[in-house]
Amino acid sequence: MQTLTLLDGAMGTELTRRGVNTALPLWSAHALDVAPEVVMHIHADYIAAGAQVVTANTFRTNPRALAKAGIAHRAQALTRRAVGLARRAIAATGQLGKVRVAGSVAPVEDCYSPELAPSDAELEREHMVHARHLAEAGVELILIETQNTIREAVAAARAAAIVGLPFWVSFVLRDPHTLLSGEALSDAARAVLPFKPSAVLVNCVPVEQIGPALVTLRALLPMSIAVGAYANVGHVDEQGNWTLERAVRPDTYAAFAQQWRAQGATIIGGCCGTTPEHIAALRAALASG
């Protein structure tokens, strides 16, 4: 069985849990100005829990997202700050050279609204800017995540390939075999293959959807490309709002992850709602991997 890489858990919902304002449009990026020490401590807590890759808080430091708050001109500086906080956490926990920093790349518009994705030309340009900012800030890999359309995943993958960093591509699904756009997961995975990703994953979907998606990816992709997953643990309530009431507990999450491991996942972490306790449970349950 291939070696397991343990990814960290959520940043945005963890900031909220610790009392930091994560209101839109900036969401998690707001903390880079108002609570940078909390961001660093979250990274440190994930490292202490066993994470081998921490994801810098760059999910919303792309120029389009920041423009909605009138601060697009700060994209490079905030990206650099986010990466610096992750590096400080690694140093503070004595894990220099043992834990890698990934730069998060999200859809430039809303993660759950594929119809809002701008033109191909805009996607190419904006993902190139963000990829360059991440490379200049010193990330060791680029995590292209929560991708809801094939064309945006391709634009982001192309940009990551151009800057020359290893990168992973992760898709968000409406069912185990279909992106939110309605496109097939298998088609999405094939579309990014020419850019040579190191891994293809699925994220921010319920734990029950992960297994079938992994089976699809592992059957499709060459063994040289890792597959992985990081699920959310909440749900949408009757009013259509995201809630963590009755969230999947760490031990239950870890039990699902053992199944994902058996289905070929070699990168496992947590998405919205997961905490350092979820990552610690993963480490304990998957220690043999």
Secondary structure as UniProt FT lines:
FT   STRAND          5..7
FT   HELIX           12..17
FT   TURN            18..19
FT   TURN            24..26
FT   HELIX           27..30
FT   HELIX           31..34
FT   HELIX           36..49
FT   STRAND          53..56
FT   TURN            59..60
FT   HELIX           63..67
FT   TURN            68..70
FT   HELIX           72..74
FT   HELIX           75..92
FT   TURN            93..94
FT   TURN            96..98
FT   STRAND          100..105
FT   TURN            111..112
FT   HELIX           114..116
FT   HELIX           120..137
FT   STRAND          141..147
FT   HELIX           150..163
FT   STRAND          167..171
FT   STRAND          173..175
FT   TURN            176..177
FT   STRAND          178..179
FT   TURN            180..181
FT   HELIX           185..192
FT   HELIX           193..195
FT   STRAND          199..203
FT   HELIX           207..220
FT   TURN            223..224
FT   STRAND          226..231
FT   STRAND          235..236
FT   TURN            238..239
FT   STRAND          242..243
FT   TURN            245..246
FT   HELIX           250..262
FT   TURN            263..264
FT   STRAND          265..270
FT   TURN            272..273
FT   HELIX           276..285
FT   TURN            286..288
//
